[in-house]
Amino acid sequence: MAFAAITYRVKPGNEEEIARIFAGFQRVDTPEFRDEDGNRAGKLLGTAVFVKDDVMVRVIHYEGDFSAIARHMAAQRGVHLIEEKLRPFLAEDRDTSTERGFGEYFRNATMRCVSQLSVETHNVGR
């Protein structure tokens, strides 16, 4: 089980509007995602969105191959609806309407993970 974080630069002062957009988020059709060959590549376990001032972060809790998540998310209608609603509040415009554009943004916006601790790793090394 792992976590990843995707950043969005947003226009400051729009926290309430962004919160309203995510309150109506349409979940993915299935949490299972597949690789390019159609084989099971993992599962989305959960997501959370945080916003403060000019930064929004989407945290993704998943298991499996992280690189396959962008392709899965790019195929989800709800994700594209959110992207359209967020567009006026984004500090930088980007094209996420295609799988390629979405994947490129997803890769570029992924934050570097410097630590992931869990109950499973609590006693490792003792």
N, C-alpha and C positions, 0 to 999 in steps of 0.2 A: 504494500500500500504506500502511495506516495502523494505528494502535493506539488502543484506548480502554481505560479502566479503570472498573470498577464496584466500589463499596465495600459492605461489609457490616459492621455493628457486631455483634461476637460477644461472648459471655461469656468473660472471660479464663480461662486455664488449660485450655482445651479444644483446644489445637492438635493433639494426637495423635488425638483423636476426629474432628476435622475432616479431618485427613490420611487417616484410614481411610475416611471417607465418599468422598473424592475418588479414592482408590485404585481404587474400584469403579465409577467414573463411566461411564455408557453414553453413547457419542458420539452426535452428531446423526445422523439418517438420511442426510442429504446436506449437504455444506458449502455448496452453492449456496443462495442465498436470493432471494426474489421480492418485488416491490412489491405494493400492494393490487390491482393489475390483473392480476397473475400474470406480469408481465414480469421477466426476470432483473434483479436489483438489485445483486448482488454475490456474494462468496464469503468464507466463513470460512477463514482461512489457518492459524489456530492459537489456542490459549488457554493460559493459565497461571494458577494460583491461588497466592497468597501469604497467609500468616497470621502475625501476631505480636500477642501480647497480646489486645487487644480489637478489632483491625482485620483484616479479610480483604479482599483485593483480587483480583478476577478481571480479568486483562489479556486483551483480545481483539485479535488480529491479523486484519485484514480488508482487503478491497478493495471499493469500491462505496459504496452508500448506507447509512450507519450506522443511520438511522432504521428501516430495514426489518429489522434484526437482531432487535429485540425481538419482533416478530411471529413470525419464524422460530423463535426460541428458545422462545417460549410454546407452540408447537405440538409441541415435542419431549418425548416421554415421559420420557427420561432426565433432562431438566432438572427435571421435576416430581418425579421420584423423589428427586433430590438436594435439592430444596427441602424436601420432607417430612422427610428425614433430618436436614437442618440446623436445622429449626425449634426443637428443644430447646436449641440452642446460640446462637441469635440473641438479641441484647440487646433488639431491638425486633421485635414480631410484625408481619407484613405479609401481605396476601392476594395470593398470586401464582398462585392456582388458575385464574384466568380470564385470557384474553388481555389484557383491559383492565387488570386488576390487575397482571399481570406487566409490561406495558408502562409503567404508571405508576411502579412501583418502579424499573424499568430506567432510565427517564429521570431520575428524582430521584436515583438513586445513581451516575450517571455523573460521574466526576471531570472537572474542567476540565483540559484539556490545555494545558500551557504551553510544551512543546517536543517536537518529534519530529524526530530526526536519523537519517539512514540513509546508506548508501554512495551512494545515488542523489543525495543532497543534499550530499555531501562537498565537491565542487569547484564548486558553484553560487556564482556571484558572484566568482570568482577570475579 
